[in-house]
């Protein structure tokens, strides 16, 4: 790791700690060249494979902006959206894969969104699952009602 002050390539790790629920490692380093200390943060890369075949880095803010549209006019706070995005990222990282298909991101959003707000869930599901008719909505509403009556752990 290069020192940001003297650009020396020899730095020593003084301390390492996990951050962001274990998704990143924060390291405190010392540069023997200039005798200064600095902090680095390491995260494992998580990429999303788009339908077009292109790959891009996973970004929580994209999850939040997509879900925010479904939550428009609903009693959902920015903190709720941030927690949802963190939950989605955690679920995707838990798969152990460094690259996930875009449809898996949408699938990972559906569960936490259903718990957060059912109307926003229906809005998001209608786009994600490409609802074409009223029957699609009725089927999904029936599934929501069944889930309310028989919640699974």
PyMOL commands that set and color helices and strands:
alter all, ss='L'
color gray80, all
select helices_A, chain A and resi 60-70+78-94+102-116+118-128+134-149
alter helices_A, ss='H'
color red, helices_A
select strands_A, chain A and resi 11-19+24-31+37-43+47-49+55-57+99-101
alter strands_A, ss='S'
color yellow, strands_A
deselect
rebuild
show_as cartoon
